[in-house]
Amino acid sequence: MVLSHSRYRFVRFVFRQDVATWIDCHSRAFHFFGGVPETVMLDNLKAGVVSANIYDPIFNRSYGELERHYGFVCDPNKVRTAQHKGRVERSVTIVRQQLLAGRTFKDIEQANIAALHWCRHEIATRVTRTTGHTPWELFTSQEKATLKPLPATDYECAVWQELKVHQDHHVVFQGSYYSVPTPYIGQMVGLRAGKRMVEIYVNNQKIKSHIRCQSRGQWMTDPQDYPTNKQAFLSKDKEYCVQQAQQIGPFTTQFLETILKAPTMIGQRKAQAVLRLAIEHGNARLVSACQRSIAFDNYTYRTLKKILVHKYEEQLYQPVPCVLGHQTSYIRSAHEFVPLQGVSQ
């Protein structure tokens, strides 16, 4: 970045030209100058200009936020017209000749330290042929006073994406899930991801915000985004279901604790269905039905309901002991094979 009047330069080496790097370079340049220029003329790279047009360019949304945050005006050059930013183009050649030629740097950090020293103490103190003064002299005596003051805080770089709201009320960003209210299911929304927050917009109006997930596979779900019936379902979680079962009886509690061991929606749905059986058949019968179902090590809802419908819980369950001797080769005992009297062989 080169200040037009004084030719005071800021140079930084980077490996990428993505939005985050582009914005970071602007912030560093403004701090280097100690202020913000009125107008920034830039090339038409995608990190700044999404769609180049001599009359109606479309700016990158993050770069547009940077522009508003620092208070400068973005003025893209005409496409493939390098002479519109001749001071910058000339500086590229000067950097190659005076800073890079014949030098070797250990890494990019060392190169950027050398670049800052070169900008402040070398090229800034050499008389410019066009102006007849050093960049530092013109900058300190005339140009610095015209710069806008820096804002109290730096701009927090944000990433924008257009995403579709899925049927499960969530959008997916970088492998994590963020809930959106029901009316927006199936619509395209704009997601703005900062370092700490994720905000969701429709027609430039913010409709939702979440804390940003720090790893893939996380879910940020606000129950208020669901319809009333689904909110009721989600509020009746494992703790609620177990508390209700304890008021019914010990076998019902054991039954629900077993099916709720795994934290799944299926288990939560089944637990709520089991509790509703007490309304239809009464607490006492549900306890007996759970006792019989547990005895058979059967924890399916269908079986439990069948026991109540057919009143199987009234039948006494006595498991038949099976004792195997050391020399027995069969599971059944020998007396079961003794012929009954009056039965022909």
N, C-alpha and C positions, 0 to 999 in steps of 0.2 A: 504494500500500500504506500502510495506516494502523495504527499500533500502538494497540490498543484502550484501554489505560489512560491513556496520556499524550496521545494524539492527534498524536503526532509523525508527520509524513507524508513519503513519498517519491513524487515525481511524475516521470514520464518520458513523453514523446510518442513514438509509433511510428506507422508507416503500415500495419503488418500485425499480425495476431493469430495467426500460425502458431506451431508448437511452438517453433522456435528463438527467435523473438522473445519469446514468453511466458516461456521459461526464462531467457533473458538478462535480462529485467526482474527476475525473482526474485533472480538472483545479484547484480545491481546494488543492489537494495533491501537485501539482507542486508549487503553491504559498507557501504552508507550508514549503516545502523543499528549496524554493528560487531558483529553477532551474529544469531542465528536464533531466532525465536519458537517457543514450544512447539507452537502450533497455527496453521494458516493456513486461514482461511475464504475460499472462492473461489466465483465464479460458475460456471455449468455450461457454459462455452465448450469446444469440442471439443479445444482444445490442452491442457486439463486433465482434462476428464471426457468420455470417449467416449460413455457411455450413462448419462444421469442417472436416478437412482432414489432415492427417499427412504430406502430400506432397504439396497439393495445396488448402489451406483453402481460403474460400471466406469471406472477411471482410465486415461488415456493412459499407455502404457508408458514413454515418456520422462519424463513428469511423475512417474510412480511412482519412477523411478530418482533423479530430483532430490530427491524426498521422503526416500528412504533415504540419499542422499549427505549431505544437510544435517541430517537427524535430526529434521525436524518432522513433525507429523501433519496430513494433509489432511482438511478437513471441509467438503465442498461444502454450499452453501445449498440450501434447497428451491427447486424450479423456480418461476420467476415470483414470487419473494417477496423483493423488493428490501429490505424493512425488516430482513431478517436481517443485512444488511451496511450498516446505515444510516450508519455513520461514513464509509465509502467513498463512498456515494452522495452524502452531504452535501459531501464534499471535491470531488467533480466540479463541483458548482455554485460552490463557493468558488474553484476554479482558473479557471473561466470568467470569474468576476467580477473577481478580483484579479490574475490573471496574464495572461490573454489579452485581456480587453476593452480596446479603445483602443490596442493595441500591434501592431506589425508586425515580424516577424522575417525575416531574410534567408533562413534555411533551418532545417531541423529541429534541426541541431546547435546553432545559436544559441538556439533555443527551449529546448532541454534544459539549456544552460548557465544560462539565466535561471531555469529551473525549480529547479535545484539551489540557486541563490542564494536564491530565494524560500523554499524549504523550510528552509534552514539559518538564514537571517538575518532573515526577515520574518515569515512565519506562525508560525514556532516560538517567536517572542518575544512573541506577543500572548496576552493572557489569554483562556482559553477560558471561556465563560459557564457550561458545565456543571461543570467542575472547579474553577474559581476560580483556576487557576494557568496558567502558560504551558506549552506542550508540552515545551519544552526543560528547564524546571525539573523537571517530573515524570519526564521521561525520564532525566535524569542522576542524580537523587536516588533514584529507586525502580525504574524499569523496566529500565534498562540492565543492572543486575546480574543480572536474571532471565533474560536472553537466553542461549541456548546459544552456545558459542564457534564461530567459523567453522572449517571443516576446513582442513587444510594446503593443499589444492588445490581449485580451483573444479570444479564438475561440468562435464564435457565433454558438450555437447549431442549426443544421438544421434537418428538417424531410424530408425524401425522400419517394416518392410514385410513382408507375407506374400507369398511368392513360390513358384512351382512349379519343381522341379528338372527340367530338360529332359533329353532322351535323350543329349545330348552331355556330361552330367555337370555342367552349369553352370546357375546362376541369373543373370538379367539385372537389374542395378540401375543406373539412370541411364545406360543405353547401354553399360555395361561388363559383363564376364563373370567370374564367380567359380566355381571348381570345388567340387563336393560329392562325397563318396564314393558309390560305386555303389549301396549298399543304399537310398539315399534318392531314387533316380530315380523321377519321377512323383509324389512326395509334396510336400505344402506345408510349407515351412520358414519360420521367422522370421528375417529379416535385420536386424541392428543395425549401422548405419553411423555411426561416429564420424568425427572429423576425420582420423585417421590409419589406423584399422583398420576392417575389415568383419568382423563375427562372425555365424555362422549357428547357429541354435538349433532343436532339435526337442524339444518337451515341456519347455521351459525348460532344456534341457541343451545346452551348447555343443558342437557337433560339428566346427566348422571356423572358422578365422580366416585372413584375408588382409590384406595391406597395401592400403589403399584406392587405387583408380585416380584419377588426377588429370585425366583427359580421357576422352571417350567413345571407344568402340571398342577399348579395351584389354582384354587377357585376363590373368587371374591364375589360372594352372593349376598344381596340384600333381600331378605324375605318380603319386604314391602313391594318388590318389583313383580311379585306373583299375584294372581287373582285371589279373591278372598278365600275360596275353598282350598286352594293350594297353600295359602298362608296358614290355615288351620291345621293342615296335614303336617307341615314342616315344624310347627310349634310343638306338636306332640312327639317329642324326641324320645330317646331311650330312657332318660331319667324320668320323664313324665309317665311313660308307659309302665315302668317298673313300680313307681309309686302308686299308680292306680291298681296294679296287680296285687300289691301288698295289702290293700284295703279289701280285696276280694278273698284271698286265701293263700296259703303257702305253696300249694301245688301250681296254682296259676302263676305265682311269682317265679317258681322254678321253670315253668314252661316258657315264660316270656324271656327270662334271663338267658335261656339256652338259644332261642331263636334270634336274640339281639347281640350275641357274642361278636358277630361280624358286623361292622358299621355299614350296612347296606340299606338302600331304600326299600328293597324287597322285605327285609326283616322288619323295618319300621312299619311298612304297610301291613304286613301280616300281624304284627303285634296290636295295631289299632283295630284290625278286624276281629281278633280274639277278644279284645275288651268289649266290642260291640255285642258279642254273643251273650254277655252277662245281662244286657238290657233285655234281650229276647227270651232267655231261658232262666235267668236268675243266677245269683252268685253261687249258691250252694251247688246247683247242678253243674256249673262251669268248673268248680273246684273238683268235683268228682270225675268229670270228663277229662280234665287235665291229669288227674291221678291215674286214670286208666290208660290214657295215651302215653304217659311217661313210663308206665309199667311195660308197655310194648316197645319202648324206645322209638316212638313214632311222633314226630313233631310237625306234621303237615296240618295245615288248616282244614283241608278237605276231610281228613280222618276225624279231627276234633268235632267238626260240625255234624258229621255222620253219627258220631256217638250220641250227640245231644238230640238229633232228630229222631233216632230210633230208640233212644233211652237205654243205650247199652251200658251207661254208667251204673245202672241199677243191678246189673249182673255182677256177681262176686267173681273177682279174678284171683285164682290161686295157681300160680305157676307149678307145673309138675316137675319135681326134682329128677334129675337124670344122673344116676350114680354109675360110673363105669368101674368095673373091677379090673384088677391088673391083668387077668387072663381072658377078659371078655373081648370078643371080636366084633360084637354088634352093639349098636346104640340101644336097641330095645332089650328089655330083660327077657330071660328065657321063658318065664311063666306066661308071657303073652302068646307064645306059640303052642301052649298046651291045648289040645282039642277040648271043646266044651262037650258036656254030656248030651247025648241025643243028636249030636251032629255027626253025620257020616263022613268018612274020610274019602 
